[in-house]
Amino acid sequence: MVEWPLKKTFWDYYLKKQRMFNHNASQLQLIRYFQMLSNKMLENQGKGAIRKTQENNPEYFIDRFIFYHVLLLLIFYKFSLSNRQFIWKCFDRLVNNQNVFMVVDSNPTLTITPFYHQ
């Protein structure tokens, strides 16, 4: 199996940024559900769990730190187009807020990739 260049650097960067977030256990579980969407075998289970979480904890989907973490997932994991659309729809209330893009654009974690950061 051929490894792509900078694989270790890329994932080390992701893990370092991931440790910056202080999520509780249920928030971490929600992030695992989003990670499941990158796996074709687990995506239906992940979507069901995310929908259930939306009903039980809607505040998680307007939490900017969870959103930042999910944005990192979108950068570092491969998702199908339909799953990417599903993820964005989950955060509709937050994304429709005009201030979120100012905050995201000003966050160096989300604007600098490891390829440009030495």
C-alpha positions as CSV (number, residue, x, y, z in Angstrom):
1,M,0.0,0.0,0.0
2,V,1.4,3.4,-1.0
3,E,1.2,6.1,1.6
4,W,0.5,9.7,0.5
5,P,3.2,12.3,1.2
6,L,3.0,14.2,4.4
7,K,0.4,11.7,5.9
8,K,2.0,11.7,9.3
9,T,2.4,15.5,9.4
10,F,-1.2,15.9,8.3
11,W,-2.6,13.6,11.0
12,D,-0.3,15.0,13.7
13,Y,-1.6,18.4,13.0
14,Y,-5.2,17.2,13.2
15,L,-4.6,15.4,16.5
16,K,-2.9,18.5,17.9
17,K,-5.9,20.7,17.0
18,Q,-8.3,18.1,18.2
19,R,-6.8,18.2,21.7
20,M,-7.5,22.0,21.9
21,F,-11.2,21.4,22.3
22,N,-12.6,20.6,25.7
23,H,-15.8,18.6,25.0
24,N,-17.7,16.5,27.5
25,A,-18.4,12.8,26.9
26,S,-21.7,13.3,25.1
27,Q,-20.2,15.9,22.8
28,L,-17.3,13.6,22.0
29,Q,-19.9,10.9,21.2
30,L,-21.6,13.2,18.8
31,I,-18.3,13.9,17.0
32,R,-17.8,10.1,16.7
33,Y,-21.2,9.9,15.1
34,F,-20.1,12.5,12.5
35,Q,-16.9,10.5,12.0
36,M,-19.1,7.5,11.2
37,L,-20.5,9.3,8.2
38,S,-17.2,8.9,6.5
39,N,-17.6,5.1,6.6
40,K,-20.2,3.7,4.1
41,M,-21.0,0.8,6.4
42,L,-21.7,3.0,9.4
43,E,-23.2,6.1,7.9
44,N,-26.9,5.1,8.5
45,Q,-26.2,4.3,12.1
46,G,-24.4,7.6,12.4
47,K,-27.2,9.6,10.8
48,G,-29.7,8.0,13.1
49,A,-27.7,8.8,16.2
50,I,-27.1,12.4,15.0
51,R,-30.9,12.9,14.5
52,K,-31.6,11.5,17.9
53,T,-29.0,13.9,19.4
54,Q,-30.6,16.8,17.6
55,E,-33.9,16.0,19.3
56,N,-32.4,15.4,22.8
57,N,-29.6,18.1,22.7
58,P,-30.4,20.8,20.1
59,E,-27.9,23.2,21.8
60,Y,-25.0,21.0,20.5
61,F,-25.8,22.1,17.0
62,I,-25.4,25.8,17.8
63,D,-22.2,25.3,19.8
64,R,-19.4,26.9,17.8
65,F,-16.7,24.6,19.3
66,I,-18.5,21.5,18.1
67,F,-19.0,23.2,14.8
68,Y,-15.2,23.9,14.6
69,H,-14.4,20.3,15.4
70,V,-16.8,19.1,12.7
71,L,-15.2,21.5,10.2
72,L,-11.9,19.9,11.0
73,L,-13.5,16.5,10.3
74,L,-14.7,17.9,6.9
75,I,-11.1,18.9,6.2
76,F,-9.4,15.7,7.4
77,Y,-11.9,13.0,6.5
78,K,-13.5,11.9,3.2
79,F,-17.3,12.3,3.1
80,S,-19.7,11.7,0.3
81,L,-21.5,14.7,-1.1
82,S,-24.8,13.7,0.5
83,N,-23.1,13.3,3.9
84,R,-21.4,16.6,3.6
85,Q,-24.8,18.2,2.8
86,F,-26.3,16.4,5.8
87,I,-23.6,17.7,8.1
88,W,-24.1,21.3,6.9
89,K,-27.9,21.0,7.4
90,C,-27.3,19.9,11.0
91,F,-25.7,23.2,11.7
92,D,-28.2,25.3,9.7
93,R,-29.1,27.5,12.7
94,L,-25.4,28.3,13.4
95,V,-24.4,28.7,9.8
96,N,-27.2,31.1,9.1
97,N,-25.9,33.4,11.8
98,Q,-23.9,36.2,10.1
99,N,-21.3,36.3,12.8
100,V,-20.1,32.7,12.4
101,F,-18.1,33.4,9.2
102,M,-16.3,36.2,10.8
103,V,-15.3,34.0,13.7
104,V,-14.4,31.1,11.4
105,D,-12.3,33.3,9.1
106,S,-10.4,34.8,12.0
107,N,-9.6,31.4,13.5
108,P,-6.1,30.3,12.3
109,T,-6.9,26.7,13.2
110,L,-9.4,26.6,10.4
111,T,-7.5,28.7,7.9
112,I,-4.0,27.3,8.0
113,T,-3.3,23.8,6.8
114,P,-0.2,21.8,7.8
115,F,1.1,22.1,4.3
116,Y,1.6,25.9,4.7
117,H,2.4,25.8,8.4
118,Q,6.0,24.7,9.3
